[in-house]
Amino acid sequence: MPLTNNVIIKLNEITTMVEDKSKLTESDVDEIKSIFQKLVENNERYDVDEIEFWFENEGSWSSRDSRIRIVNLSNYVQDKYQQTAHLRIISDDDCSCGN
């Protein structure tokens, strides 16, 4: 699945935001997680392999470790969101347990 324009815009934001592309700071990691979280909450879907390919070809990400870390973050956030989206919480009143 090709990346949508909205996803590409966010990847460009990450590229602009991160000052030292050879080593991500904890602040960078938190902000990157937040960006991917907002994407999935807005029903933007992305292929993790496409994100990896985008960062490899973007040009300013010479550190493979940083690229892999971002790809792993994108995968983590998407998987976490998909798992929690499938859960349905039932209130005590709807449990049909007779209480």
Number of C-alpha atoms within 10 A of each C-alpha: 9 11 16 11 9 12 19 14 12 16 20 14 13 17 16 11 13 17 12 13 19 15 15 17 13 9 10 18 16 11 15 23 18 14 18 24 20 14 19 19 13 9 9 15 17 20 15 19 12 14 22 19 13 16 21 16 11 13 8 12 16 14 13 15 14 17 22 15 15 24 19 14 20 25 18 16 19 22 13 13 14 13 9 9 10 8 8 7 7 8 7 9 9 10 9 7 7 6 7
